[in-house]
Amino acid sequence: MNNIMLEEAQIASQYIKAHFKSEIPKTAVILGSGLGNFTKIVKIIKTIKYQDIPSFPQSHVAGHKGNLTLATIEDGTLILIMEGRFHYYEGYTPQQVAFPIVVFHLLGIKTLIVSNAAGGINPSFTIGDLMIINDHINFFGAHPLTGKNNDQLGPRFLDQTEPYNKKLIDIAHQTAVELGIKPQQGVYIGLSGPTYETRAEIKAFGVLGADAVGMSTIFEVMMANYFKMNVLGISSITNMATGISKTKHEHQAVVDVANTISDKFSAWVKRIIQNLP
Ligand code: HPA
């Protein structure tokens, strides 16, 4: 069996091409919890519901819409937007979580911008910060590239020296300055959830070098790395992590905070896309 659902991805990509009937973008953006406002500052050309795409999983999380959207930004650049993503804690396999990335590869996507809501571990962070992800720690205990490898597609043992592209990180910093945004930068640790972390876990993750914690992103990034896409990752710090936060966590509060950061995030991502090489 192929480990990355290639045949299903071929059918899905053909469906998407037939439906969009247009040139396919080179850049895709995955919008995390509460960051959906990005679609309000782009010109939407066409939207497909995930449920209509063959083999595409469904998004069940509050704050996640479930649309694949083709859009342009002001300078005419075409982009593909995933409004909502799939999570391991929903019961999807790592391969299903990363399935859209295989489809993106077949569609010709070269640059992937991933976003998420995350809890701040670094005590110098503040709720409402945006963090450029410069590395990650895979704490899921699972991986989308296990199983038989197809050497025609990518290597068995994939290098992970630079999962997040340095040039894109530079562009993110430059454009942030232009917009008066002062982003944080740091390491994202991803784990399955769906429970929030314990105080002991967060203390341990801080010692391990993590700056922010979340339940997504890593499988998608590893799959994008497999296909040599350039990846930029941005976390919106919606809460301070357990033990650092004085209050208990609630998903709705996470989504509400992400919504308030959403406009700043959206303007920034748009500017980043305009400055892509
Ligand atoms: N932990 C895990 N995932 C999250 C958090 C958190 O504190 N905040 C937003 N997503």
Residues whose N, C-alpha, C, O or C-beta is under 5 A from the ligand:
A	BS01	HPA	A117 A118 G119 V213 G214 M215 T238 M240 A241 V254
